[in-house]
Amino acid sequence: MFVGTVASIANGGTEAVLVVEPSRYDNTGMTLKPYTAVYVYADFRNAVDGDRFKFLGEFIGKVNYTKANGAEATVFGFRGMVVPIAQGQTNY
């Protein structure tokens, strides 16, 4: 579980790139560094860039994706569900 901010929505809202936030909720079993990008397979159909979510799910390994500028990137991938964090709500 970790908290992240949407950097980019992909594949019709079924995937997104999140930027990991510093949070007491990071218990992925691995140490995710704050401000790194991760690729998440979950329901983001009603999300927009900048929305914040708590992620619950599993690590699936490294994944490749195409960034907005056309460059390829390799990041950690996760599959699961996301819970929206309301504006003004703290992640602590």
PAVEX-351569 format. One record per residue: residue number from 1; x, y, z of N, C-alpha, C in turn. Coordinates in Angstrom, 3 decimals, decimal comma. Example, Ala and Ser with C-alpha at 12.3 -4.5 7.8 and 13.67 -1.06 7.14 Angstrom:
<rs>
R   doro        n_x        n_y        n_z       ca_x       ca_y       ca_z        c_x        c_y        c_z
R      1     13,190     -5,690      7,800     12,300     -4,500      7,800     13,200     -3,300      7,800
R      2     12,850     -2,250      7,080     13,670     -1,060      7,140     12,900      0,030      7,870
</rs>
This chain:
<rs>
R   doro        n_x        n_y        n_z       ca_x       ca_y       ca_z        c_x        c_y        c_z
R      1      0,849     -1,167      0,000      0,000      0,000      0,000      0,898      1,234      0,000
R      2      0,521      2,228     -0,800      1,229      3,500     -0,815      0,291      4,583     -1,310
R      3      0,697      5,823     -1,172     -0,077      6,964     -1,647      0,660      7,565     -2,835
R      4     -0,097      7,935     -3,874      0,518      8,533     -5,046     -0,385      9,540     -5,714
R      5      0,240     10,392     -6,517     -0,463     11,412     -7,291     -0,410     11,022     -8,760
R      6     -1,535     11,142     -9,460     -1,598     10,785    -10,874     -0,752     11,752    -11,693
R      7      0,189     11,187    -12,446      0,997     11,976    -13,379      0,454     11,848    -14,791
R      8     -0,136     10,685    -15,097     -0,644     10,449    -16,443     -1,605      9,264    -16,431
R      9     -2,748      9,420    -17,075     -3,726      8,351    -17,232     -3,446      7,659    -18,559
R     10     -3,575      6,331    -18,581     -3,307      5,579    -19,808     -4,400      4,561    -20,070
R     11     -4,466      4,113    -21,307     -5,314      2,994    -21,715     -6,775      3,149    -21,310
R     12     -7,337      4,315    -21,572     -8,755      4,552    -21,292     -9,107      4,595    -19,819
R     13     -8,120      4,817    -18,967     -8,385      4,926    -17,536     -8,206      3,644    -16,757
R     14     -7,671      2,604    -17,394     -7,436      1,349    -16,675     -6,002      1,245    -16,157
R     15     -5,195      2,246    -16,476     -3,796      2,276    -16,054     -3,395      3,724    -15,824
R     16     -2,384      3,931    -14,981     -1,889      5,287    -14,763     -0,466      5,241    -14,229
R     17      0,237      6,332    -14,461      1,534      6,540    -13,839      1,272      7,394    -12,604
R     18      1,725      6,910    -11,445      1,594      7,657    -10,198      2,979      8,054     -9,714
R     19      3,044      9,197     -9,061      4,262      9,621     -8,392      4,059      9,346     -6,907
R     20      4,929      8,531     -6,345      4,814      8,105     -4,950      5,041      9,291     -4,021
R     21      4,145      9,450     -3,048      4,276     10,517     -2,049      4,886      9,965     -0,775
R     22      5,588     10,812     -0,029      6,023     10,373      1,302      4,777     10,046      2,125
R     23      4,759      8,893      2,761      3,546      8,480      3,460      3,850      7,392      4,469
R     24      3,101      7,374      5,522      3,230      6,290      6,488      2,616      5,004      5,942
R     25      1,910      5,066      4,816      1,236      3,901      4,264      2,117      3,036      3,382
R     26      3,373      3,406      3,147      4,212      2,607      2,263      4,604      1,308      2,954
R     27      3,830      0,267      2,698      4,174     -1,054      3,219      4,113     -2,077      2,089
R     28      4,752     -1,740      0,979      4,750     -2,594     -0,195      5,661     -3,799     -0,044
R     29      6,453     -3,831      1,029      7,430     -4,891      1,172      8,739     -4,521      0,505
R     30      8,740     -3,381     -0,127      9,929     -2,841     -0,757      9,963     -1,368     -0,393
R     31     11,069     -0,750     -0,490     11,145      0,659     -0,139     10,954      1,489     -1,399
R     32      9,787      2,094     -1,511      9,525      2,995     -2,635     10,023      4,376     -2,250
R     33     10,898      4,918     -3,050     11,411      6,246     -2,758     10,356      7,291     -3,118
R     34     10,138      8,243     -2,227      9,195      9,314     -2,550      9,604     10,017     -3,844
R     35      8,604     10,425     -4,599      8,747     11,189     -5,836      9,236     10,350     -7,010
R     36      9,194      9,018     -6,894      9,496      8,179     -8,041      8,192      7,787     -8,717
R     37      8,273      7,493    -10,001      7,099      7,091    -10,769      6,912      5,578    -10,700
R     38      5,666      5,155    -10,650      5,303      3,741    -10,711      4,120      3,603    -11,674
R     39      3,984      2,430    -12,271      2,886      2,169    -13,196      1,861      1,305    -12,474
R     40      0,602      1,724    -12,502     -0,441      1,043    -11,741     -1,590      0,631    -12,657
R     41     -1,945     -0,645    -12,581     -3,111     -1,174    -13,280     -4,265     -1,180    -12,283
R     42     -5,206     -0,264    -12,458     -6,366     -0,132    -11,564     -7,398      0,739    -12,275
R     43     -8,495      1,030    -11,617     -9,575      1,817    -12,217     -9,343      3,308    -11,989
R     44     -8,905      3,987    -13,049     -8,674      5,427    -13,006     -9,624      6,164    -13,965
R     45    -10,750      5,550    -14,328    -11,637      6,132    -15,351    -12,182      7,505    -14,985
R     46    -12,344      7,810    -13,706    -12,868      9,119    -13,311    -11,781     10,042    -12,775
R     47    -10,537      9,676    -12,971     -9,418     10,451    -12,429     -8,861     11,418    -13,471
R     48     -8,177     12,427    -12,972     -7,446     13,373    -13,816     -6,053     13,548    -13,230
R     49     -5,151     14,069    -14,044     -3,798     14,326    -13,566     -3,850     15,185    -12,308
R     50     -3,065     14,810    -11,303     -3,031     15,547    -10,045     -3,886     14,944     -8,947
R     51     -4,820     14,047     -9,299     -5,625     13,377     -8,269     -4,725     12,490     -7,420
R     52     -5,103     12,349     -6,148     -4,316     11,536     -5,206     -5,082     10,270     -4,843
R     53     -4,337      9,163     -4,714     -4,942      7,878     -4,393     -4,085      7,101     -3,414
R     54     -4,763      6,289     -2,610     -4,087      5,259     -1,826     -4,205      3,987     -2,660
R     55     -3,083      3,329     -2,906     -3,073      2,106     -3,695     -3,014      0,886     -2,785
R     56     -3,836     -0,117     -3,106     -3,843     -1,392     -2,391     -3,729     -2,500     -3,430
R     57     -2,703     -3,302     -3,333     -2,548     -4,368     -4,306     -1,193     -5,013     -4,225
R     58     -0,738     -5,507     -5,381      0,499     -6,266     -5,392      1,503     -5,738     -6,403
R     59      2,754     -5,932     -6,073      3,868     -5,623     -6,959      3,921     -6,697     -8,024
R     60      4,041     -6,300     -9,302      4,068     -7,282    -10,388      5,385     -7,292    -11,153
R     61      6,357     -6,507    -10,714      7,643     -6,482    -11,395      7,845     -5,171    -12,136
R     62      8,861     -5,153    -12,969      9,127     -3,954    -13,755      8,281     -3,977    -15,018
R     63      7,797     -2,802    -15,410      6,999     -2,672    -16,629      7,570     -1,540    -17,480
R     64      7,356     -1,646    -18,775      7,757     -0,601    -19,718      6,521      0,139    -20,174
R     65      6,664      1,442    -20,348      5,569      2,225    -20,904      6,148      3,362    -21,727
R     66      5,312      3,941    -22,581      5,730      5,053    -23,417      5,301      6,353    -22,765
R     67      6,252      7,220    -22,506      5,970      8,516    -21,890      5,340      9,457    -22,924
R     68      4,799     10,562    -22,449      4,118     11,529    -23,323      5,033     12,040    -24,431
R     69      6,328     12,120    -24,162      7,267     12,628    -25,168      7,728     11,545    -26,141
R     70      7,162     10,317    -25,995      7,488      9,223    -26,894      8,632      8,340    -26,426
R     71      9,317      8,730    -25,377     10,429      7,938    -24,854      9,889      6,746    -24,063
R     72     10,650      5,677    -24,048     10,293      4,505    -23,258     10,844      4,650    -21,845
R     73     10,091      4,159    -20,863     10,534      4,179    -19,465     10,262      2,814    -18,848
R     74     11,103      2,415    -17,920     10,919      1,185    -17,161     10,800      1,563    -15,691
R     75      9,685      1,153    -15,083      9,414      1,480    -13,676      8,809      0,255    -12,998
R     76      8,665      0,319    -11,674      7,979     -0,748    -10,949      6,498     -0,714    -11,301
R     77      5,900     -1,896    -11,447      4,487     -2,004    -11,772      3,695     -2,634    -10,633
R     78      2,440     -2,220    -10,529      1,550     -2,718     -9,487      0,173     -2,964    -10,073
R     79     -0,554     -3,936     -9,514     -1,927     -4,231     -9,932     -2,782     -4,321     -8,680
R     80     -3,939     -3,665     -8,721     -4,820     -3,717     -7,560     -5,951     -2,716     -7,665
R     81     -6,232     -2,056     -6,545     -7,310     -1,066     -6,530     -6,800      0,229     -5,916
R     82     -7,481      1,308     -6,244     -7,113      2,612     -5,710     -8,303      3,221     -4,978
R     83     -7,986      3,964     -3,911     -8,996      4,660     -3,119     -8,690      6,149     -3,219
R     84     -9,633      6,949     -3,726     -9,371      8,391     -3,855     -9,122      9,046     -2,499
R     85     -8,237     10,009     -2,493     -7,985     10,835     -1,308     -8,563     12,210     -1,608
R     86     -9,512     12,640     -0,808    -10,193     13,922     -1,041     -9,217     15,078     -0,942
R     87     -9,497     16,139     -1,706     -8,688     17,331     -1,673     -8,638     17,877     -0,248
R     88     -7,457     18,190      0,219     -7,286     18,706      1,570     -7,090     17,631      2,620
R     89     -7,394     16,367      2,257     -7,202     15,273      3,205     -5,718     14,911      3,242
R     90     -5,188     14,724      4,408     -3,788     14,356      4,541     -3,607     12,870      4,297
R     91     -2,402     12,468      3,907     -2,118     11,054      3,689     -1,552     10,416      4,947
R     92     -1,658     11,110      6,061     -1,201     10,565      7,325     -2,415     10,210      8,104
</rs>
